[in-house]
Amino acid sequence: MLELSCIASHLLWLGPFMADIGARTPSFYIFRERELVYDLFEAATSMRMMHNYFCIGGVAVDLPYSWIDKCLDFWIGVIGGEEAINWGLSGSILQASGIKWDL
């Protein structure tokens, strides 16, 4: 949920930025993806924005059973370990691709 919050925040920055530099069409796609993130928030917490999901000691409620499938459908692709190395990725993205690497 924290990562989805980060993605929604970055999309909120990217959409208007693209419009400011004259790229109108990508901003529509960006806001569409942001709405998908908000749909995931709503499915988990019944609120699209300002959701009170995290609390001291954990989270307010468990995720609904169908939420994981909805979240997996949201992600567009998977980066394998070999691709991550070839692209020169590092940090958490490299570790998420299955490569055990830490500096």
Secondary structure, 3 states (H helix, E strand, C coil): CHHHHHHHHHHHHHHHHHHHCCCHHHHHHHHHHHHHHHHHHHHHHCCCCCCCCEECCEECCCCCCCHHHHHHHHCCCCCCHHHHHHHCCCHHHHHHCCCCCCC
